[in-house]
Amino acid sequence: MSELLLGLRLLLGSGRGSRARFLLMVAGSAIGVCCLAVVLAIPEILTAQDARKAARDPDCSNGGGVCYSSKGDGRALTRMDPYGSEPLTRIFVASGRESIDPPPGIPRLPGPGEIFVSPSVHELLKKDAGLEQLLPGSEIGVISAQGLAYPDELYVYVGTSLDQLKSGARLSYFGARYPRFPTVEPSTLDILRFTLAGVVLLPLAVFLSVCARLSAASRMRRLAALRLLGLSQKGTQRVNAAETVAAALLGAVLGLGAYWVVNQLVSRVGLPGFKWYPSDGALSGSTFLVCLVGCPALAWFVGRAGAKKAAANPLAVRRSAVEKPPRLWGLLPLVPGMGIVIGYCVAGATGHAPSETSLSAILMPLAVVLVGAGLVLTLPVLSRALARRVARVTSSLSLGLAMRRNEMEPGGALRVATGLVLLVYAASLTQGILIELDQVSKNTARVQLYTMPLGDMSPRVEQAMKRVSGVRGHAVLASSWTDPNSEKLPSSISAVIATCDQLRRMASAVENCVEGRSARLMISGYSDNEFSKPGRRFPFQLQNAEGERRFVTVQVPSQTIRYHDDTATQLAGSGSVLIPPSAFPKGFRPQTRTTLALISSSDPDTVRSVLEGIAGVDPTIEVELDGVDAAALQQITVIKTLLAVGMILGLIIGVAAYLVAATDRAVERRPQVTALTLLGARPRTLQAVQVAQVVLPLTVGLVLAVVIGKMAESSYLVTGGGAIFWDGDGLPLLLGAAVGVVVVAALGSLPLVGRRIDPELIRRD
């Protein structure tokens, strides 16, 4: 304890310079802890949102899927549709004879013709009159925060009767262990954690270490003096650790306070595609423990390690002995990390991408951490080797002085450059994540395809669907009948029931279509159905409105139609048979896997108008949008927003590390700069020396960061199972960022050489 008190007394009594450096350490620690709290709070926010989602989910709302209970006689049906770029969730509820407790957020279940809406839907109803078609009924209340995942969620409870909700499943209660539509899927959440670890936590650890080692040279001389006065080795280390722990602890308290302010402000404003309640962002006990105990503990170990040299050999420190060259043990983390990365790159290049994801889920994060740590530890070795070689061959005084300084002190300039190098490395990794997310299915076509089951749809409703405003084409898709009791491999073909005029409205290319004649649809680049061979016969089961059934046999024709459409996935497969409606008896239509297909423009306003028109005909019908998954797209939006948050935090950490280290280095280098000035060195020469000292090792580090980062990005894409392994679109952006970093570092080195000469700095030294 006496050594700790001595360290604090030395801190308070060592002049304004020491107190200024202490405040700089506190500010750096506060920034780091605030960023750490943001990273740790993100999973807690997602967990809080999923808990509210699970508490309101009907137990059997999946419309015929797995039902956890069948005791109740009520019914529920969940419909999720895209409303612009956001999902609109509608819960249709029909109460039975038994009473059911309402879900959180509403006082009771809505009756027939009644709806409870979220605040955002309440505001939209005032602006969009067509939205009322999706929500049949009168608004009787607003869902409170307990029943919403996030403040601007589009969520509605629609009351209806049992007769109108025949397609719904039995409803016994509200609440489940896990939400049906989580904010982020567990597999995608693993991607987020992996990215934040590489983008934020790795640079953060380096940044906190930089803050803990500020004014290292002057402190080492002071500690060496204490050691020579008789203080023990462990006592000397504790004295140094006292200052770093005090700064880290005070910074942790200030950082947590800063996070509270940030959470209160940002949660009320929201981020693009991601909002939360302020209470969701409240820090848990484990987060407080990590910040208030973990960060000072890190500072303690860094402080003890930093004082090891002064405690072991104080005379060498006081006499400014030549430092030992960095050892090659820094390559140890880089070698296995690069081995994993190169192995996955080779596997992807040779067409042997790994299919086992559980092992990759462990190896890839491990490789990213090892490569990042190895990149930092290897830079002093490479910088010293490069500086020695350049100093031997150069004839420039400025470059020679700079390289000799880097050779004697290879870690000095790299302490400034490390944060910026890791920033570029993390940016490359984040680009790989964004590439994988962009491979998720989404509609980029010029048209939008809507499909809905036709089995229980009456002819009147079918005709009304075809006349919905915005629909420019329609057709019926069906499959031939197969015997469910047959032991043979069932053979079946797909059919498009439409006229040539209807087909032309649906497709962008239709050749050789003759009205009233069946033909095979041939699509270039697509393989044909193995059963669709000319001359083969297939039965189709038909049914009319009165329930009468009959079979009609269709022979695969030899005539072909060259066909192609602009949907995200082809409306009909190659080898499907076009059957004119006149080929079936009047009033009859196929009953085996039959769907009604509508097509419109992919303009968002048109899509929303068509969905509202379909809901106006039947609000409970299930509509599948080709290439559009509202829940998946919402998750991608959330992930991209959180990745942007991670990159911003990484940028803050990288810039803060540079500013803190550059300021500290400017103070430490003043005696050497003053000595060179008194010896006759020109200010321009000294400025060139300072720039070269930082720029050359930084350039080496950035080249390694770009190369290794692109390799790590490619290996991640290989393990992700996507269609793209190698991508060069983001390389110009990375190179531009690297050049910008070099320019910023060069400009930041210029103020290290001042115009005023203070010989007192040399006398003190």
N, C-alpha and C positions, 0 to 999 in steps of 0.2 A: 504493500500500500504506500510506503514511503516513496518508492520510485515513481508511482503514479502521481502523487502529489508534487514531487519534484518536477515531473514533466509538465504539469499544469502551471507551476510557478515560473518555469523557464519560458513557457508560452506567453504568459502575461507580462513578463518583465524583459522581453528580448527586443523591445523597440517596435516602432510602427511597422517596419517591414515584415516582421514575423506575424504581427497581428493581421496585417493585410493578407499575407499568404494563408493564415488560418481562416479568414473570412472567405477567401477564394475556395479553400477546401470545403467549407460549409456549403457555399453556393453550389459547387459541383456535386456534392453528395445529395443536396436537396433536389437538384434536377434529376439525378440518377434514380433516387428513391421514388420520385413522382412518376417517372416513366415505368419503373418496376411495378408500382401500384396499378397503373393503367393496364399493363399486361396481365397481372394477376386478377384484376377485376373482370376482364372480358369473359372468362369461363363462368364466373359467378353470375354475371348478367344473363348469359344464355341459359344457365340452369334455372334462374328465377322465372324467366319467360316460359320455359318448358314446363315448369311446375304448374303455372296457371293454366297452360294449355291442357295438361293432363287432367286437371281438376274439373274441367268443363266438358271433356269429351264424352259423348253418349257411349254407353257400353257396347251398343250394337248398331253403330251408325254407318256401317260400310255397305249397306244395301245388298245383303245376301252373302257376305263373307263370313269369316269366323265370328261367332257370337259367344261372348263369355257367360251370358246368362239368358234364360228365356222365360223367367218367371213373370215378368210384367206383360201387360196386354197393350201398352202403348207402342207407338212406332216413332222412329227417327230416321232421318236421311240427311247425309252430308253432301253438299255440292260446293266445289271450289272452282271458280272461274277466274280468268284473268280480267282485271279491270284496268286497262292501260298497262302499266308496268307492275301493278300490285295485284295480289290475289284477293278475291272477294269470296269469303266463306259464308255459306248460308246453311243453317241448321233447321230443317223442316221437322216440326214436332207435332205429334197427335197424341193427346192424352187418352188413356183408356179408363176403365172403371176404377183401377187402383191409383191412388195418389202417388206422385213421384216428386221428390224434393227437387227444386229448381237448381240449375247450375249456379256457381258463384257469379255475382254481378247483376242478377235480376231477382226481383222479389217473388215472382211466380212464373209458371210456364204460360206462354201466350196461348190464347184460345184461337179457334178458327177466325181468320180475318184480322188477326192482331200480330204485330211485329215489335220486337225489341231491337234497337240498332245501336251500333257504337257511335261515339261522337263524330268520327270522320264521316260515316255514312249519313248521319243526321245533317251534316253540312252539305254533302254531295246531293242529297235529295232536293235541296233548295236550288241547285244549279243545273242538275241533269234530270229532266222530266222522264226520259226514257228508262232511268234506273228503276222506276216504280214497277215496270213490267217484270223485273227480276225479283221484286219484293211485293208479292200480292198481299195487301192488307193495310191496315191503318197503324201508324206509329203510336204506341202507348207508353213508351219509356225509352230511356237511354241506358246502355250497359255501363256499369261502373268499372273502375280500374281493376277491381278484384277479378273481373271476368274477361279481361283483355290481356294479351301477351305484351303489347306495347301501345303507347298512347294513340297512334294514328292507324291502328289496325282496322280493316274493313271486315266487320263481323256482324251477323244478323241472326236472330232467332225468329223463325216464321211459324206461326200457328196455323194448323190445318186440321182436317178431320181424318178419321181412319179410312173412310171410303176414298178420299183423294190421295192417300199415301200408301197405296197397295204395294208399291215397289220398295218401301222402307223395311227396315229390320226391327225386330222387337226391341223395346226400350224398357229397361228395368231401373236404371239409375244413371247419374252422371258422375264421371270420375274414373280414372285409370292410372295404372302405375307409370306408364310411359305415354307421351303424346303421340297421336297418330301422325301428325305433321310437325316434327320438331323444327325449331328455328334453324338449326344446322344438324345435318345427319352426323352420327358418330364417326363415320369414316371421313367425312369432310372436316369434322372438328379436329381429327388427328392431323390433317393437312395444315390446318390453321395453327395448331400448337407447334408443329414442326417448323413452320415458317417464322412464327414469332420468336422461337428459340434462336434461329439463325440470324434474323433481322434485328432483333432487339436485345435479347439476353446476352448473346456473345459480345457484341460491342459494349453493352452495359457493364459487364464484368471488367473489360479492359478499361473503360472510363473510370469506374470506381477505383481501380488500382492506380490509375494515373493521378486521380485526386488525392489518394492516400500517400503518394510519393512526391508531392510538391516540395520544392526547395530541398531536394534530396542532398545536393552537394554541401550547402551551408549547414544543414542539420547534421550531416555526417561529421563535419569538422567539429561541431559543438559536442557531439556525442563522443568523439575520439578524445576530446579534452577531458570530459568527465571520466572516461575510462582510464586515462593516464593519471587522474587524481585519485584513483583507487576504487572506483565503482566496479562492481562485478560485471561479467559478460551478460548474464541474464538481467541484471538491474539496468544495464545500458539499453538493452532491447526493450525493457518495460517503459523506460523513460520516453523512448521514441514512440512506442505504441500508445502512450497516454494521449499525446497530441492528436494522432490520427483517429483514435476511438472517440475522443471528445468532439472532433469535427464531424465524424460520421454520425454520431448519435444526435447532435444538434441538427445536422443536415437531414437526418431521417425524420425528425419531428417536423421540421419545416416542409419537407417533401410531402409528408402525409397531409399536412394542412393545405398545401398547394393542390394536392389531388382532390381534397374535399371541395375546394372552390371550383376546380375544373369540372368535376362531376356535376355539381349543382348547375353550372352555366351551360355546359354542352348538352346535358340530358334534356334541358328545357328547349334548347334550340334544335338539337338533333343533328345527326349526320345523314348524308344522302343514302336512303334506303335502310337506315338503321336508327331506331329511336328506342329509348328505354325510360323507365321511371327512375327518379333520383334514388329511391330506396333500393332499387336493384343494384346500383353501383356502390352501395355501402360496403366497406371493407369488412371481411370476416376476421375472426381471431387469428386464424393461421396467417393471413396476409399481414396483420399487424406484427405477428411474431417474426415473420421473415424480414420485414423492413426494420423493425426496432432491435432485433437481435442478430439477424443474419448479416446486415450491412456493417454494424460495428464489429462483429466477429471477423468479417473479411478484412476490415481495416486493422484489426488487432494482428492478424497473421501477416498482412502486408507490412505493417509497421515493424514487427519483430524481424521479418526477413530483411527489410531495408536496413536495419541497424546491425545486421550480422557482421558485415565487413568492418565497421567501426569498432565493434566490440572485440573482434578477433585480432585485428591488426591496426591499432590506433595510430602508430607512427606512420604507417604508409598513407593513411588518410590525411594526417596533418601535413605531411611533406608532399602531398599530391603525387603519389607514386603512380607509375604507369599502370593502367588497368589491364587485367588479364584478358586475352582475346576470348570472345564468346566460343563456347564449345559446341560440338556438333550434335549434342543430345537434343537440341531444339528440332532436329529433323525427325525425331522419333514419332511424334503425333502425325506428321505429314505423310510419312511413308505408308502406314496402314490405311490412312484416309484416302490417299491417292490410289492405293491398290484397289480399294472397293469401288471408287469412282471409275477408274480405268476399266475394271472388270465389267461393270454394267454397260459402259460405252461400247466395249468390244462385243458384248452379248447383243446389244441392239444393232450394231453394224452388221453382224453376221446372221441376223434373223433369229436369234435365240433369246428373245426377251423373256425374262423370268415370269412364270405364271403363278408362282407361290408368293403371295403378297405378305404373309405373316413374317417371313424372314426379312424381306425387303423393308418392312415397316420398322424393323430394329436396326438394320445395317445402314439405311440411308441417313436417318438422323445422326447416328454415330459417326458416319463418314463426314457429314457436314460439320459437326463439332470438331472432329479431329483435324480436318483440313483447315478450318478457321483458326484453331489454336496453333497448328503447325505453321500457317502463314505468318502469324505474328512472331512466333519464336524463331523462324528461319530468316526473317528479314535482317537481324543484326549480323548473322554469318555472311549472307550474300552482300550486304552493304560494305562490310569490312573488306571482303575479298575484292569487290569491285573498286573500292576506294584505293586500295594498295596498288592495283594494276594501273588505274588511271593516273595516280600520283607519279608512278615511275616513268610514264611515257609523255606526260603533258609538259609543255613549255610555258604554260600560262601561270602567272603568279597567283591569281585569284583561285583558279581551279586547283592548283597545287596545295595552297593553304587549306582550302575546303576539304580536299580529299585526305590530307594528313590529319585534320581534326576528326573526320569520320573514321579514319583508321584507328586513331587513339581512343576515340569515344563513340563507338558505333551505335550505342543505344540512345544517345542524346537526341539526334535529329529524328530517329524513328519513334521516339516517344511522342513527338508531334504528329508524325504521319500515320501512326497505327489506326487511329479512329477513322481517318478518311479512307484508308485501304480497306478496312472492314466494311465501310459503307458501300463501296463499289462492289465488293464481293457479295454482300447481302442483296444489293439491287439486282444482280444477275440471278440469284436464287429466286427472288420474288417474281421475276419475269417468267421463270419456268412454271411457277404456280399459276400465273395468269394464263399462260398458254394452255395448260391442262384444263382450266376452267372454261376457256373459250371453245374447247372441243365438246362441251356438253351440248346435247341436241337442243337446238332452238331454230325457229323458223326465220330463215333469211331469204325465202323465196318471194316472188312478186304476188303470189296468190295464197289464200288461206283455205285449207280444207277442213270441213266440219263433218264428223260422222256421228251417228246416233243409232241405237238399236231400233229395228223396225218391227220386231216381233209383236209387241203389245200396242203398237201405234195403230189407231184407227185410220181408215182411208181419208176421213175428213181432216184429221190432224196432219196426215202426210201431205195432203194438198196445201194446207195452210203453211206448212214448213217450207214448201217449195216457193211460196209467194212472199216470203219474208223480204222486206226491203233490203237491198244490197246484195242479195244472192243472184249470181249471174249464170249459174249452171247447177244441174242436179242429176243424180243417177242412183240406181239401186245396186248394191254389191251383195252377192250371195255366193254360197258354196253348194256343190252338189251333195245329195243325200248319201250317207254311209250307214250301213247296218251295224248298230252297236253290239249285236250279238255275234257278229262274224269273227272267226278266229284268224282270218287272213289279214294281211296288212291293208288297211283301208286306202282306197284310191279315190281321189277327189280332185275336182278342178274348180277354179274360181270363175265367176261370171260377172259381167257388167251388163245390167239390163237397162238399155237406153237406145234412143234413136241416134242416127248419125248426126242430126242437128244438136242433140243434147251432148253428144261426145265432143263435137267441135267447140261447144261452149265451155267444156271442162278442160280441154287439152290445147296445147300450143301447136301440135303437129299431128294431123290425121290425114293419111293418104289411102286411097283405094277403098273408101267406105261407100257401100251401096245401100241405100235405104231399104229396110225390110229384109235384109239378108244377114245371116250370122257370119262371123269371121273371127279368126284368131288375132289377138293384139300382140304385135311383135315390137319390142323395145330394144334398140341398139345398146349393146354393152351390158345387158341383163340376161341371165340364164333363164331358159324356159322351164316351166313346170314339167317334171319328169312324166307325169301322166297325160299331159296335154299333147296327144299325138293324133293327127288327122285320121278319122274313121272310128275312133273309140267312142263308146256310148256311156253316158252318165245320167242317172235319174235325178230329178229335182222334185222335192216334195212341195206341193202348193196347198194354199188354204185361202178361202174367201172370208168375207165379213161374217157369214153365218156359221163358220166353223167347219164347213165341209172341206175334206181333204182329198187330194188325188195326186198321182205321180205323172210326170211328163219326162220322157227320155230325150236327151239332147245329144246329137252326134257332133263331135269336134270337126268343124269344117276344114277344108284344105285352103280356102281363101284366107289371105292375111291382110292386116291393116298395119301400116307403119305408124307407130303411135308414140307420143311423148307429151308429158304435161309439165307444168312449172311448180308443182307442189313439192314440199320438202322431201317426201317419199312418194314414189309413183302411186297414183290412184289405183291402178290395176297392175298386177304383175305380168311380166312377159309370159305369153302362153295362155293368158286368160281369154275367155270366149266372150265376144260381144253378142248378146242376144237381144233382138228387138222385142219390145213389149208385146207386139202382136203375135209372137210365137207362143204365148201362154193364153189360156182361156180367159175371157173377160171377167174381171173381178177377182181373179186369183193372183197370188204372188208367192215367191219362194219363202220357206220358213226356216231353212238351215243357215245359221250364221248370217243373217240378213241385216244389212245396215243401209241407212239412207245417207248419201254423201251430198253435201252442199259445198259450193265453192264461191269465194268472193275475193275482192282485193285484200291484200295484206296490210293496208293502211290501218293504223290503230283505231282511228275513229270509225272506220267501216266495220272492223271486227267487233268493236263494242256495240255498234248499232245492230249488227246481225245477231249477236248474243242476246241483246235485249229483245229483239223481235222473236227469237226462238222461245225465250222465256215468256213472252206475251202469249204464245200459243200453249205451251206447257212448261211451267216454271220448274217442275221437278225432274224433267228429262235429263238424262246424262249425255252431255255433249263432249266429245273428244276432239281437241284441236291438234291437227297434225303439226308436229315439231314444236309444240308449246306445252310446257309443263309449268303451271303457275307456281306450285310449291318449289320446284327445282330452281326456277329462275329467281324466286325470292331468296333462296339460299345463296345463289351465286352473287346476288346483289349484296347481301350481308357480308359474305366472305370477301368480296372485292373491297367493300368499305373498310373492313377490319384490316385487310392487307395494306390499304392506303394509310390507315392509322399507324400500323407498324412501320411503314416506310417513313412517315413523318417523324415518329419517335426515333427511328434510326438516324434520320437526318439531324434531329436535334442533338442526339448523343454524339454523333460524329463531329458536328460543328463545335459543340461544347468542349469535347475532348481536345480539339485543335486549339481553341481559344485559350483554354486553361493551360495546356502544355506549352503553347507558344508564349504566353505571358510569363509563365514560370521560367522558361528557358531564357527569355530576354533578361530577366533579373540575374540569373546565374551566369550569363555570358558577359555581363558588364565589365568585370575585371579584365578578362582576356581582350575584349574589344578596346578597352582603355589602354592597355599595355601596347597593343599593336598601333594605336593612334599615336602614342608618345614616341614610338619607334619610327614614325614617319609614314605609316600607311595612309593612303588617301581614303576619304569616306566612300567614294565610288567603288574602290577596290574592296573595302570591307563589306559593302552592301552586296557586291557580286559574290564574295565568299559566303555570306550568310544565305543568299539565295541558292547557291550551288550545294551548300551543305544539306539543305532541306529538299530541294527539287530532285537531285540525283537519286538518293535512296527512295524517295517517294515515288519516282517514276518506275523504279524497279518493282516496288511493292504493288503499284497499280497494274503493271503489265501482268504480274503473277495473279493478281486478283481477277482481272478480266479473263485470263486464260483458264485458271482453275475454276473460276465461277461458272464459265460457260460449260466446262466439262461436268461440274456438279449439276448444273441445270439439265444437261442432256441425260445424265444418268438418272436423275429424278424422273424425267419424262419417260425413260425406258421402264422404270419400275412402276410408273403410274398406269401403264397399260393403254396409253392413248395412241392415236394414229400418227402423231408427230413426235419424232425423237430429236431431230436436228432443226434448229431455227436460227436464222441469221438476221431476222427483221429487227431485233432489238439491239444488235451489235453496234450500229452507228450511235444509238442513244447512249450506250455504255461508254463507248470511246469518247463521245462528247462530254459526258459527265466526268470521265477521268481527266480529260484536258482541262475542264473547268476547275477541277480540284487542284491540279498542278498550278494553274494561274492564281487561284486564291491563296495557296500556300506560299507562292513566290511573293505576292504582294504583302502577305502577312509577315514575311521575313525582313522586309525593308525597314520598318521602324525599329528593329533591334539595334541599328547603328544611329546614335544621336549626334547632334552637332556640339553638344556641351561635353567637355572633358572634365572628369572628376578624379584627380589623382588620389583622393582619399580612399577610393575603392582598392587601389593597389597597396596602399599603406596598411589597410586592414588585412589584406590577404597575406 
